Structure formats: C-alpha cells, structure tokens
Amino acid sequence: MSTRLAGKTALVTGAGSGIGLAVAQRFAAEGARVYFADINAEAAEKAAAATGSELAAALPVDISDEGSVEAAYASVAAGGPLDIVVANAGVQLFGQDAKVGELSLEVWEKTVAVNHRGAFLTLKYAVRALQGRGGSIICTGSPTAVVACGQTFTAYSSSKAGVHGLARVVAADYAREGIRVNTVVPGYTETPLVQTIADDPASRAGLVDSTMLGRAGTAADVEGIMVYLASDESAYATGGLFTVDGGLTAL
Ligand SMILES: NC(=O)c1ccc[n+]([C@@H]2O[C@H](COP(=O)([O-])OP(=O)(O)OC[C@H]3O[C@@H](n4cnc5c(N)ncnc54)[C@H](O)[C@@H]3O)[C@@H](O)[C@H]2O)c1
C-alpha cells in the first residue's frame, strides 16, 4: 500500500458504515491519522480498531447538533491540527420520503437536519480548523442532486442539492485561504443505506440498467477519488463535482 496521506490528519463523518467506513480505513492505510466520526459510537470504535493503526480513533458526534459538532472538533484540536475533512454522513428515509404532495414535514426536517444542516455544521467547524493552515474538505453528494433519478425522494434529493450548493460557495469563499472544497458523487453504491433497493430485485435492476458499467458500485469504488482529493495531488482542484457513478448521471 502507498502512503499518499502520510503526515496528514483527517476527520471522516459517517465512518461507522458504508462509504465513510471504507474511506476512513483507506485513509488510515495511506498513512493518515484518522478520526472515525459517527453518531454510532460503537460502530466507529469497531471501525477504527479494525485498522490496527495507533493513529485511528473513534469520534462520537451527531452532525445535526451544533454543540456536538463543536465539541468533536475541539477534542480533535487538542490532539493537533487537521488537514482533511470528509463530510459524508447522511440518511435516506426509505418508505417515508415521498412525492412532495405526500411528504410529511417531519420526514423533510429529519432528512434535511442530517444531510444539509449536518454538512453545514461539519463545514463551519472544518473551515475554522483549517484557517491559517489550508486543507481539503470533501462532501459526499448524490446523483439525485444532478438528475431526477431520485424520483419520490423529495427530501433526500433536495438535501443533497443543498450539499452541492454549500460545497461550491464554501470553495469560493475560502479558496484564497488555501482551503479546497470538492464534492464526490457516488452512484448506486451497495451499503446499508440502500439495503431497501438491494432487497427489491426490480428496483435494483432498474438502477443497474441505468448505469453505463452495468453493475452496482461498492464503497471501495469511492476510495480512490477521496484519496486523490484529500492529497496534495489535487492541489488545483476546488469547487468541483467528481462523479464515481459508473456512468449513471451521464446516461
Ligand atoms: N449508498 C449509496 O448508493 C449512495 C449514493 C450516493 C450518495 N450516498 C451518500 O453517501 C454518504 C454515505 O452513505 P452510505 O451509503 O455509506 O450510508 P451508511 O448508512 O452505510 O452510512 C452512513 C453513516 O452515517 C452515520 N450517521 C447518520 N446520521 C448521523 C449523524 N446525525 N451524525 C453522525 N453520523 C451519522 C450512520 O451512523 C452511518 O454510520 C451519505 O451522505 C449518502 O447520502 C450514498
């Protein structure tokens, strides 16, 4: 394994499962000190321990709660400066998110609280941590923010469009301070988040058929672009959207 992130410190939200787990573990394998941030403290502990690296640690946090996010960044700061933040944690409320005429305010608020407000809070404190030093922030976006493949997912698609917009404006506001912000757009990626789709052969086949490469993605498919954007190899990349979707949004 290479050590493209040796000497760097990263915080990855949603690192207890799926894409965040794969990315945080890959960052650790690439030599970074990594904080596995997740609302599920047990999953974060397990994921950090599985790296076998002394530089990996769990960081319990609820990204929808400002006090929790502020406290998490304060505990990271006590251990040294940060270089990389991956704002990745998210929720998708299958069976509850719906067409706008049928969507409850409660489900809208729950989704937006984690996906959009959570990304806002993660970036607010990320920027404060990186100011004066520079660094890389990566948001996990979604094809549903780019094309209408998220039909009936009104709250989820809207919250993810909010994330794409947030990333662009933060990129513009802090570029001259050496802080880069990019968005990674995974396609249909088989993780616990989308188990409902995986369990429904017709839905799964529909998504796979809409993907140029003709297969579902895995969390491992997303690692490489994250390492690139986290490392100095991407020094000239900011404000960008990087799709790793098997061709889903281009078809
Ligand atoms: N899986 C896909 O097909 C897909 C496609 C495009 C984008 N995404 C996005 O990728 C990101 C990761 O999704 P995944 O598929 O790995 O999902 P996942 O459910 O496997 O993992 C999400 C993690 O986020 C954590 N989390 C949830 N709410 C939180 C909160 N309030 N504070 C802190 N942590 C919280 C969960 O505990 C979980 O460990 C999400 O933003 C998702 O919207 C996923």
PDBQT file of the ligand as one rigid body, heavy atoms in Angstrom, charges set to zero:
ROOT
HETATM    1  N1  LIG A 301     -25.094   4.289  -0.924  1.00  0.00    +0.000 N 
HETATM    2  C1  LIG A 301     -25.408   5.000  -1.994  1.00  0.00    +0.000 C 
HETATM    3  O1  LIG A 301     -25.926   4.488  -3.015  1.00  0.00    +0.000 OA
HETATM    4  C2  LIG A 301     -25.105   6.470  -2.021  1.00  0.00    +0.000 A 
HETATM    5  C3  LIG A 301     -25.139   7.134  -3.260  1.00  0.00    +0.000 A 
HETATM    6  C4  LIG A 301     -24.843   8.488  -3.302  1.00  0.00    +0.000 A 
HETATM    7  C5  LIG A 301     -24.544   9.164  -2.139  1.00  0.00    +0.000 A 
HETATM    8  N2  LIG A 301     -24.522   8.489  -0.938  1.00  0.00    +0.000 N 
HETATM    9  C6  LIG A 301     -24.183   9.256   0.248  1.00  0.00    +0.000 C 
HETATM   10  O2  LIG A 301     -23.016   8.715   0.809  1.00  0.00    +0.000 OA
HETATM   11  C7  LIG A 301     -22.967   9.011   2.198  1.00  0.00    +0.000 C 
HETATM   12  C8  LIG A 301     -22.659   7.754   2.972  1.00  0.00    +0.000 C 
HETATM   13  O3  LIG A 301     -23.733   6.838   2.749  1.00  0.00    +0.000 OA
HETATM   14  P1  LIG A 301     -23.600   5.266   2.920  1.00  0.00    +0.000 P 
HETATM   15  O4  LIG A 301     -24.262   4.660   1.750  1.00  0.00    +0.000 OA
HETATM   16  O5  LIG A 301     -22.211   4.898   3.260  1.00  0.00    +0.000 OA
HETATM   17  O6  LIG A 301     -24.584   5.079   4.184  1.00  0.00    +0.000 OA
HETATM   18  P2  LIG A 301     -24.499   4.196   5.520  1.00  0.00    +0.000 P 
HETATM   19  O7  LIG A 301     -25.878   4.209   6.072  1.00  0.00    +0.000 OA
HETATM   20  O8  LIG A 301     -23.842   2.900   5.243  1.00  0.00    +0.000 OA
HETATM   21  O9  LIG A 301     -23.551   5.076   6.462  1.00  0.00    +0.000 OA
HETATM   22  C9  LIG A 301     -23.946   6.317   6.949  1.00  0.00    +0.000 C 
HETATM   23  C10 LIG A 301     -23.280   6.567   8.292  1.00  0.00    +0.000 C 
HETATM   24  O10 LIG A 301     -23.665   7.885   8.728  1.00  0.00    +0.000 OA
HETATM   25  C11 LIG A 301     -23.909   7.815  10.125  1.00  0.00    +0.000 C 
HETATM   26  N3  LIG A 301     -24.813   8.903  10.539  1.00  0.00    +0.000 N 
HETATM   27  C12 LIG A 301     -26.143   9.027  10.287  1.00  0.00    +0.000 A 
HETATM   28  N4  LIG A 301     -26.634  10.124  10.874  1.00  0.00    +0.000 NA
HETATM   29  C13 LIG A 301     -25.596  10.719  11.516  1.00  0.00    +0.000 A 
HETATM   30  C14 LIG A 301     -25.480  11.884  12.332  1.00  0.00    +0.000 A 
HETATM   31  N5  LIG A 301     -26.546  12.653  12.636  1.00  0.00    +0.000 N 
HETATM   32  N6  LIG A 301     -24.250  12.213  12.824  1.00  0.00    +0.000 NA
HETATM   33  C15 LIG A 301     -23.173  11.424  12.556  1.00  0.00    +0.000 A 
HETATM   34  N7  LIG A 301     -23.234  10.301  11.824  1.00  0.00    +0.000 NA
HETATM   35  C16 LIG A 301     -24.430   9.951  11.314  1.00  0.00    +0.000 A 
HETATM   36  C17 LIG A 301     -24.549   6.441  10.336  1.00  0.00    +0.000 C 
HETATM   37  O11 LIG A 301     -24.483   6.021  11.699  1.00  0.00    +0.000 OA
HETATM   38  C18 LIG A 301     -23.735   5.581   9.380  1.00  0.00    +0.000 C 
HETATM   39  O12 LIG A 301     -22.606   5.012  10.030  1.00  0.00    +0.000 OA
HETATM   40  C19 LIG A 301     -24.324   9.638   2.534  1.00  0.00    +0.000 C 
HETATM   41  O13 LIG A 301     -24.191  11.039   2.576  1.00  0.00    +0.000 OA
HETATM   42  C20 LIG A 301     -25.191   9.222   1.370  1.00  0.00    +0.000 C 
HETATM   43  O14 LIG A 301     -26.252  10.117   1.171  1.00  0.00    +0.000 OA
HETATM   44  C21 LIG A 301     -24.779   7.163  -0.854  1.00  0.00    +0.000 A 
ENDROOT
TORSDOF 0
